[in-house]
Every structure is written in C-alpha cells, then in structure tokens.
Amino acid sequence: MGEIYSGVKFNYVELNNNTPQHRNLNELKYWCKVFKDENFAPPYPGGSSGNLSFRTQAGSDSFIITCSHTSLKENMEDSDFSYVHECYPKENKIIAAGKKAPSSESLMHYMIYKEFKEINAVFHGHSENIMKTAIKVGFPETQHEYEY
C-alpha cells in the first residue's frame, strides 16, 4: 500500500481530446463518489489509488475509464474520464480519446472485458476496506500483489 505511483506504463495514442459522452457516465460518477466516501481508493498526491470503468456497448471491448492522475471526488467532470477505443496488449498500446491519458490500469480493465463478456463494469481500488469486505462476502482476490 505504501508504493509510489509511477505513471502510465503503456503507449498511449490519443484519437482526440474530446471529453467522453455516454448515457451511463453519470452513474459512473456516482460510483466514483461512493469509492471516495468509503475510502475504497485512498488518495495519493495528484490522484486516487483506484479506477472505475464501464463497457460502452454490450459485446464491445471499448470502455470509459477514469483518467490517470485523477482524484475520485464528489463532483467528477466529464474530462476526468477517457474513452478507450482499442487496446493492443502485445504491443502495450492503447488508443483512446479524452483530455488526459486513461488510467494506468486500462490494460487490466481491457483484459477483463475481453475475457468476460458478461461483465459490464470494473471497479478497482487499493484499499484495506475492500480486502476486509471481500474476504467476508467471498469475493475472489489475488493471492499476490502484482505490478500493474
């Protein structure tokens, strides 16, 4: 938990700097506030230790995600999100649109959406509160910490 954020570790290709627009964006903003209020993504200087996303269309691998170096807060702006259009894990490349680069863990979100078509949102936080709750309710968890 005491590790220092080291930034985006993928090649980011910016399609444009338009803020994402989607009918579900306000709901994602609501969940960002919940994560902040419950300390599920503790703050660090310049951001929060977690990221949230949702699939933009059933069956698609594109998604909207919180941007890198973004603090989860009560009044998230559209510019706090990036629209990830394509991912190329083997080339370590992401093609997205937005005012800032997508979350440093966008490739992880992409792999979840690609492998599990029934999943439509990914909420990820680095919090002891999440781990305690996950164990109590039987959520799966990794046995080891891995660098993103």
Secondary structure, 3 states (H helix, E strand, C coil): CCCCCCCCCCEEEECCCCCCCCCCHHHHHHHHHHHHHCCCCCEECCEECEEEEEECCCCCCCEEEEECCCCCCCCCCHHHEEEEEEEEHHHCEEEEECCCCECCCHHHHHHHHHHCCCCCEEEEECCHHHHHHHHHHCCCCCCCCCCC
